[in-house]
């Protein structure tokens, strides 16, 4: 039996609830309506293009348009409660309208990475079996191949610049169609999102109260979202997140940051909202707070963020280590750091200590690290404001227990390494139609994260590494995060990644992939730096210089891709 003691409660803020006894709303549709009733004509979402062109929707507009879309789904497209709706669009004004409309319709949202290939789309569609797909026109040429053999009966197409004023919308459309040719002819039957909304309005008439009946029987235990994992451990799996999972995690996250003021925040959303952190915190939590959410369709190159920082009084932003590292090395950002920023939060990958320190030097504001997974909606731990600890993912959020377990499932001693296990109301119901994989990670009421960590005596947790990423050198465990943190501290290194490669002498050897700021550095220089800070067996035996490193769409460096390259090269070499 795991100890229920929670030493971390001593580090909660004075207003932070240790437990959230009941969710604020029965379902997400109720949450959307409540926020709209409170904030009305205030700006809710602003889509900001790289050139500064923009468009804004108020809380009331988002509420009305998502109502109309819900009616379209149920009355025109013929969907039923519980049917799945796939959403495959980048950040923009279409996203909240579609997502909120799905929830109001009593249907289940399936977030899909807009950059997926047709083959990747097909795998997810085959598993989720959506009854409708909302997709951006610049990706719609993949629909035919992605749905071959398992058609999706309702295709709704939108644009990146949808709901912007007519002039910028027209300009952007012409550029996409004729200049960069990113929009190709759509060869499948479809309806445009604005037309779907108009059709919903026509069917709804004046009686908006009728929309509420679609979700009147939807409660906290009902499925809200199929959120697919990145597939880093094999085939991607659909985490079944309930309305209660998402609503309570929204509350858990905000409890840790009492600095936020209702109706006064301006959030920068550079992370794609199909990603679970941006979905729960940026989309849901900041809507509930009455914040203005500035949406960035594509944060690459980083100059795409420049006009957003210039034109809006950004008070909060989230991102991954590579985003904050990159911004801290951009001349335009260094010349004019954000003046109104209160704090920033990092997740998705390990936050390197040198990056966090550099960010605070540049902005004068803290960069707080948290921890979570797709399967936990996602936030499990967060650094309390004003009580952060270097290298720590923080303390468990309210109503959450974390423990470090050995291979037998027993708690390890304080300060000892073990697999982090989690228990709380944000933990998923399981994997969609996959009881075997569910049983591997949900055991005795605990979710096994696959991350190796330690807990100190105060209840602060520290990630050592992913269990599967550990490198074993002559029987000694080497955790890539530790080596990467050491490399990142070198002023001449921009980015780095560490993996294990086969070695005849030691079983595995440490290999570092390095992107340089200082092009004069040699592999010997890199190794000498590591020798000054690490035990000999942790020092990279091999160093390879790269112009760039493979990254996911949210900017997370993909060690698995580097390992795949090494395996292919080894195989080719015989």
C-alpha positions in Angstrom: 0.0 0.0 0.0 1.5 3.3 -1.0 1.9 6.0 1.6 -0.8 8.6 1.3 1.3 11.3 3.0 1.6 14.5 0.9 4.6 16.5 2.0 4.2 18.8 -1.0 1.1 20.4 0.4 3.4 22.6 2.6 4.5 24.3 -0.6 1.1 25.2 -2.0 0.1 28.8 -2.1 -2.2 30.1 0.6 -5.2 30.1 -1.8 -4.4 26.7 -3.4 -6.9 24.0 -2.6 -5.3 20.7 -1.7 -8.2 18.8 -3.2 -10.8 19.6 -5.8 -13.9 17.8 -4.5 -16.2 18.4 -7.5 -15.7 19.6 -11.0 -17.1 23.1 -11.8 -19.2 21.9 -14.7 -20.9 18.6 -15.7 -19.5 18.9 -19.2 -17.5 21.1 -21.5 -20.5 22.5 -23.3 -21.6 24.0 -20.0 -18.2 25.5 -19.4 -18.3 27.3 -22.8 -21.7 28.7 -22.2 -20.8 29.9 -18.7 -17.7 31.8 -19.9 -19.6 33.4 -22.8 -22.3 34.5 -20.4 -19.7 36.1 -18.1 -17.4 37.7 -20.7 -19.8 38.4 -23.6 -18.3 40.8 -26.1 -14.7 40.7 -24.7 -12.1 39.3 -27.2 -11.7 35.6 -26.7 -9.5 34.4 -29.6 -7.2 36.4 -32.0 -5.5 34.7 -34.9 -2.2 36.5 -35.6 -0.5 35.8 -38.9 3.3 36.3 -39.3 2.8 39.6 -41.2 0.5 40.9 -38.4 -2.8 40.3 -40.3 -5.3 39.3 -37.7 -8.9 38.5 -36.8 -10.7 38.3 -33.5 -13.9 36.6 -32.2 -15.5 37.5 -28.9 -16.7 35.0 -26.3 -20.3 35.6 -27.4 -19.4 35.0 -31.1 -17.6 31.8 -30.3 -20.5 30.6 -28.2 -23.1 31.4 -31.0 -21.0 29.9 -33.8 -20.2 26.7 -31.9 -24.0 26.4 -31.1 -24.7 26.6 -34.8 -22.0 24.0 -35.6 -23.4 21.7 -33.0 -26.9 21.9 -34.6 -25.3 21.2 -38.0 -23.6 18.1 -36.7 -26.8 16.7 -35.1 -29.6 17.9 -37.4 -28.0 18.3 -40.8 -25.1 15.8 -40.8 -27.1 13.4 -38.8 -24.6 12.5 -36.1 -25.7 11.0 -32.8 -24.4 11.4 -29.2 -21.1 9.7 -28.8 -20.1 9.8 -32.5 -16.6 10.9 -33.2 -15.6 14.0 -35.0 -12.0 14.4 -36.2 -10.4 17.9 -36.1 -7.3 18.4 -38.2 -6.6 22.2 -38.3 -3.7 24.4 -37.2 -4.2 27.1 -34.6 -6.8 29.6 -35.8 -10.4 30.8 -35.2 -11.9 27.6 -36.6 -10.4 25.5 -33.9 -12.4 26.6 -30.9 -15.7 26.9 -32.9 -15.3 23.3 -34.1 -14.1 21.8 -30.8 -16.7 23.5 -28.7 -19.4 22.6 -31.2 -18.5 19.0 -31.0 -18.8 19.1 -27.2 -22.1 20.9 -27.3 -23.4 18.3 -29.8 -22.7 15.5 -27.3 -20.1 14.0 -29.7 -16.5 13.0 -29.1 -13.6 15.1 -30.4 -10.6 13.3 -32.1 -7.6 15.7 -32.4 -5.4 15.0 -35.4 -2.0 16.4 -36.2 -2.5 18.6 -39.3 1.0 17.6 -40.6 0.2 13.9 -40.7 0.8 12.0 -43.9 -2.2 10.3 -45.6 -0.9 7.0 -44.2 -0.7 8.4 -40.6 -4.2 9.9 -41.0 -5.6 6.5 -42.3 -4.2 4.7 -39.2 -5.9 7.1 -36.8 -9.2 7.2 -38.8 -9.3 3.5 -38.9 -8.9 3.3 -35.2 -11.2 6.2 -34.2 -13.8 5.6 -36.9 -14.9 9.3 -37.1 -18.3 10.2 -38.5 -17.1 13.7 -39.5 -13.8 15.4 -40.3 -13.1 19.1 -40.0 -9.9 19.8 -41.9 -7.9 22.8 -43.2 -8.0 23.1 -47.0 -4.2 23.0 -47.2 -4.3 19.4 -46.0 -7.5 18.3 -47.8 -5.6 16.8 -50.8 -4.8 13.9 -48.5 -8.4 13.0 -47.6 -9.0 10.6 -50.5 -6.0 8.4 -49.8 -6.5 8.6 -46.0 -10.1 7.5 -46.2 -9.8 4.8 -48.8 -11.6 1.7 -47.6 -13.1 3.5 -44.6 -14.9 6.6 -45.8 -15.8 9.5 -43.5 -19.4 10.5 -44.4 -19.1 14.2 -43.5 -16.1 16.3 -44.6 -16.1 20.0 -43.4 -13.3 22.1 -44.9 -12.0 25.3 -43.4 -9.1 27.8 -44.0 -6.2 29.0 -42.0 -7.5 32.6 -42.3 -11.2 31.6 -41.7 -13.2 34.3 -39.9 -10.6 37.0 -40.4 -11.8 40.2 -42.0 -12.5 39.9 -45.7 -9.4 41.7 -47.0 -6.7 39.8 -45.1 -8.7 36.6 -45.6 -8.7 37.2 -49.4 -5.0 38.1 -49.5 -3.9 35.1 -47.6 -6.2 32.8 -49.7 -4.7 34.2 -53.0 -1.1 33.7 -51.7 -1.9 30.1 -50.6 -3.6 29.3 -53.9 -1.4 31.0 -56.5 1.9 31.9 -54.8 3.1 29.1 -52.5 0.4 26.7 -53.9 -0.2 25.2 -50.5 -3.9 24.8 -51.3 -4.7 22.3 -53.9 -8.1 21.3 -55.5 -10.3 19.3 -53.1 -11.5 16.1 -54.9 -13.9 14.8 -52.3 -17.4 15.9 -51.5 -17.4 18.5 -48.7 -19.0 21.5 -47.2 -17.2 24.7 -46.1 -17.2 25.4 -42.3 -18.9 28.8 -42.7 -21.6 27.1 -44.8 -22.0 24.4 -42.2 -22.5 27.1 -39.5 -25.1 28.9 -41.7 -26.9 25.6 -42.2 -26.9 25.1 -38.4 -28.3 28.6 -37.8 -31.1 28.1 -40.4 -32.1 24.8 -38.7 -31.9 26.3 -35.2 -33.9 29.4 -35.8 -34.3 31.6 -32.8 -34.4 28.8 -30.2 -30.8 28.5 -29.0 -32.0 26.8 -25.8 -32.7 23.6 -27.7 -28.9 23.2 -28.3 -28.4 22.4 -24.6 -30.5 19.2 -25.0 -27.8 17.5 -27.0 -25.5 17.4 -24.0 -28.0 17.4 -21.2 -27.3 13.8 -20.3 -23.5 14.1 -20.7 -21.7 14.0 -17.3 -18.1 14.1 -16.0 -17.6 10.3 -16.6 -18.6 10.5 -20.3 -16.0 10.5 -23.1 -15.1 13.9 -24.4 -11.9 13.4 -26.4 -9.8 10.7 -28.0 -6.3 12.2 -27.7 -3.8 10.0 -29.5 -0.3 9.5 -28.0 2.7 10.4 -30.1 3.3 6.7 -30.7 6.8 6.9 -29.2 6.4 3.4 -27.8 4.9 1.9 -31.0 1.5 2.3 -32.7 -0.3 5.5 -31.5 -3.1 4.8 -29.0 -6.2 6.9 -28.3 -6.3 8.0 -24.7 -10.0 8.2 -23.6 -10.3 11.6 -21.8 -13.6 12.3 -20.2 -15.3 15.7 -19.6 -14.4 15.3 -16.0 -10.7 14.6 -16.8 -10.4 17.8 -18.8 -12.4 20.1 -16.6 -10.7 19.0 -13.4 -7.2 19.2 -14.9 -8.0 22.7 -16.1 -8.8 23.6 -12.5 -5.8 21.7 -11.1 -3.5 23.7 -13.4 -4.9 27.1 -12.5 -4.8 26.4 -8.8 -1.0 26.3 -9.0 -0.9 29.8 -10.6 -2.8 32.3 -8.4 -1.2 35.2 -10.2 -3.8 35.0 -13.0 -6.6 37.5 -13.0 -10.0 36.7 -14.5 -10.8 38.7 -17.6 -7.3 40.4 -17.7 -4.8 37.9 -19.1 -3.5 37.7 -22.7 -2.2 34.2 -23.5 0.1 33.4 -26.4 -0.6 30.1 -28.0 2.3 29.0 -30.1 1.9 25.3 -29.2 -0.7 23.6 -31.5 -4.0 23.2 -29.8 -4.3 19.6 -30.9 -1.5 19.0 -28.4 -3.0 18.0 -25.1 -1.2 20.7 -23.0 -2.3 23.6 -25.3 -5.7 22.0 -25.5 -6.4 21.8 -21.8 -4.5 24.9 -20.6 -4.5 27.3 -23.5 -7.8 26.5 -25.1 -10.0 25.5 -22.1 -8.4 27.1 -19.0 -7.8 30.5 -20.5 -11.2 30.6 -22.1 -12.7 29.9 -18.6 -10.5 32.6 -17.2 -11.8 35.2 -19.7 -8.4 35.6 -21.3 -7.6 36.8 -24.8 -5.9 34.0 -26.5 -3.5 35.0 -29.3 -3.3 32.0 -31.7 -0.1 31.4 -33.8 -0.9 29.1 -36.8 2.8 28.1 -37.2 5.6 29.1 -34.8 8.3 28.3 -37.3 10.4 30.2 -38.1 10.4 32.0 -34.7 10.1 35.3 -36.4 6.4 34.3 -36.9 5.9 35.2 -33.3 7.4 38.7 -33.6 4.3 40.6 -34.5 2.2 38.9 -31.8 4.7 40.1 -29.2 4.8 43.6 -30.7 1.0 44.0 -31.1 -0.4 42.3 -27.9 0.3 42.7 -24.2 1.2 39.0 -23.7 1.0 38.1 -20.0 1.6 34.3 -20.3 2.8 31.7 -22.8 3.6 28.0 -22.8 6.1 26.0 -24.9 8.7 23.4 -25.0 12.4 23.7 -24.1 13.4 24.3 -27.8 11.0 27.2 -28.2 12.3 29.1 -25.1 15.9 28.3 -26.1 15.3 29.5 -29.6 13.6 32.8 -28.5 16.4 33.5 -26.1 18.8 33.5 -29.1 16.7 35.6 -31.4 18.0 39.1 -31.9 14.6 40.7 -32.2 13.4 39.1 -29.0 16.5 40.1 -27.1 16.2 43.7 -28.3 12.6 43.9 -27.1 11.6 41.3 -24.6 7.9 41.1 -23.6 7.1 43.9 -21.1 3.8 42.5 -19.7 4.8 38.9 -19.2 4.0 37.4 -15.8 5.5 34.0 -16.3 5.9 31.2 -18.8 5.5 27.5 -18.5 7.4 24.6 -20.1 6.4 21.0 -20.7 6.4 18.3 -23.3 10.1 17.6 -22.8 12.7 18.2 -20.1 13.4 21.9 -19.4 17.2 22.3 -19.4 18.4 24.4 -16.4 20.6 26.7 -18.6 17.6 27.4 -20.8 15.4 28.3 -17.8 18.1 30.6 -16.4 18.8 32.3 -19.7 15.0 32.9 -20.2 14.8 34.6 -16.8 17.8 36.7 -17.5 16.3 37.9 -20.8 12.7 38.4 -19.7 13.1 39.0 -15.9 10.2 36.5 -15.4 10.3 32.8 -14.3 10.0 29.9 -16.6 8.1 27.2 -14.6 8.4 23.6 -15.5 5.5 21.1 -15.2 5.0 17.5 -16.0 2.2 15.5 -17.5 1.2 13.1 -20.3 -1.5 12.7 -22.9 -3.1 10.0 -20.7 -3.4 12.4 -17.7 -5.1 15.3 -19.5 -2.1 16.2 -19.1 -0.9 18.0 -16.0 0.3 16.0 -13.0 2.9 18.3 -11.4 3.9 21.9 -11.5 6.4 24.3 -9.8 4.6 26.5 -7.3 5.1 30.2 -8.2 7.8 31.7 -6.1 8.8 28.2 -4.8 10.5 26.7 -7.8 13.5 24.4 -7.7 16.1 24.1 -10.4 15.6 21.0 -12.5 12.4 20.0 -10.7 9.0 19.3 -12.4 7.5 20.6 -9.2 5.0 19.1 -6.9 1.8 17.2 -7.6 -1.2 19.4 -8.5 -4.3 19.2 -6.2 -6.1 15.9 -5.8 -3.1 14.1 -7.3 -0.7 11.5 -5.8 2.7 10.7 -7.3 5.1 8.0 -6.2 8.3 6.4 -7.5 8.1 2.7 -7.8 10.6 -0.1 -8.3 10.2 -2.9 -10.9 8.0 -4.8 -8.4 5.6 -1.9 -8.0 6.8 -0.9 -4.5 7.7 2.6 -3.4 11.4 3.4 -3.4 13.1 5.4 -0.6 13.1 9.2 -0.8 15.8 10.3 -3.2 16.0 6.9 -4.9 15.1 6.4 -8.6 11.9 4.7 -9.7 9.2 4.8 -12.2 6.7 7.6 -11.5 3.2 6.4 -11.0 0.2 8.7 -10.7 -3.3 8.6 -9.2 -5.9 11.4 -9.6 -9.1 12.4 -11.3 -7.3 13.6 -14.4 -6.1 10.0 -15.3 -7.7 8.7 -18.5 -10.4 6.0 -18.6 -8.1 3.8 -20.7 -7.0 3.4 -24.3 -9.7 3.3 -27.0 -10.6 -0.3 -27.9 -7.2 -1.5 -26.5 -7.6 -3.3 -23.2 -4.2 -5.0 -23.5 -2.3 -1.7 -23.6 -4.6 -0.3 -20.9 -3.8 -3.1 -18.5 -0.1 -2.4 -19.0 -0.3 1.2 -17.7 -3.3 1.2 -15.3 -2.5 -1.1 -12.4 -4.2 -1.1 -9.0 -5.6 2.4 -9.6 -2.2 3.9 -10.6 -1.1 5.1 -14.0 2.5 4.1 -14.8 4.1 6.9 -16.7 7.2 5.2 -18.0 9.3 8.1 -16.7 12.1 7.5 -14.2 12.2 10.1 -11.4 13.1 10.8 -7.8 11.2 12.6 -5.0 13.0 14.7 -2.4 11.9 14.9 1.2 9.7 17.9 0.5 7.7 16.2 -2.2 9.3 17.9 -5.2 9.8 15.5 -8.1 12.7 15.3 -10.6 12.6 13.5 -14.0 15.7 11.5 -14.6 14.6 10.2 -18.0 12.2 8.1 -20.0 12.5 4.5 -19.0 13.1 3.4 -22.6 15.7 6.1 -23.3 18.1 5.0 -20.6 21.6 4.0 -21.8 23.4 1.2 -20.1 27.2 1.5 -20.3 29.1 -1.4 -18.8 26.2 -2.0 -16.5 25.9 1.6 -15.4 22.8 3.6 -16.1 23.2 6.8 -18.1 20.2 9.1 -18.4 20.3 11.3 -21.6 18.6 14.2 -19.8 21.6 14.6 -17.5 24.1 14.5 -20.3 22.0 16.9 -22.4 21.7 19.3 -19.5 25.5 19.3 -19.2 25.9 19.9 -23.0 23.3 22.7 -23.0 25.3 24.6 -20.4 28.2 25.1 -22.9 27.8 28.6 -24.4 28.9 27.4 -27.8 26.1 24.8 -28.1 22.6 25.7 -29.5 20.8 22.3 -29.3 21.7 18.8 -28.4 20.4 15.2 -28.1 21.8 12.1 -26.6 21.1 8.4 -27.3 22.7 5.1 -26.8 24.4 3.2 -29.6 25.7 -0.4 -29.7 29.3 -0.9 -28.5 31.3 -4.1 -28.6 33.3 -2.9 -25.5 30.6 -1.6 -23.2 27.3 -2.9 -24.5 26.1 0.6 -25.3 27.9 3.9 -25.7 26.7 7.4 -25.3 26.4 9.4 -28.5 25.7 13.2 -28.6 24.2 15.0 -31.6 25.1 18.7 -31.4 24.0 21.9 -33.2 26.7 24.5 -32.7 26.5 28.3 -32.1 30.3 28.4 -32.1 31.3 26.6 -35.3 34.9 26.4 -34.2 34.2 23.8 -31.5 35.5 20.2 -32.1 34.3 16.9 -30.8 37.3 16.9 -28.5 36.1 20.3 -27.0 32.7 18.9 -26.4 34.0 15.8 -24.6 36.4 17.9 -22.5 33.5 20.0 -21.4 31.6 16.9 -20.4 34.6 15.4 -18.6 34.7 18.4 -16.3 31.1 17.8 -15.1 30.3 14.1 -15.6 31.6 10.7 -14.5 33.7 9.2 -17.2 31.1 6.6 -18.3 28.5 9.3 -18.9 30.8 11.3 -21.2 29.8 11.0 -24.9 32.0 8.5 -26.7 30.8 9.8 -30.0 29.9 13.3 -31.0 28.1 14.1 -34.3 27.6 17.7 -35.4 24.3 18.5 -37.2 22.8 21.6 -38.7 19.5 20.7 -37.1 17.8 18.0 -35.0 14.6 16.1 -35.8 11.6 17.6 -33.9 7.9 16.9 -33.5 5.4 19.5 -34.5 5.5 21.0 -31.0 9.3 21.3 -31.1 10.2 18.3 -29.0 13.5 16.8 -30.1 12.9 13.3 -31.3 15.5 10.9 -29.9 13.6 8.0 -31.5 14.3 9.4 -35.0 18.0 9.6 -34.2 18.0 6.0 -32.9 16.2 4.9 -36.0 18.9 6.6 -38.2 21.6 4.9 -36.2 19.9 1.5 -36.5 19.5 1.9 -40.3 23.2 2.9 -40.7 24.3 0.0 -38.6 22.2 -2.4 -40.6 23.5 -0.9 -43.9 27.1 -1.3 -42.6 26.6 -4.9 -42.0 
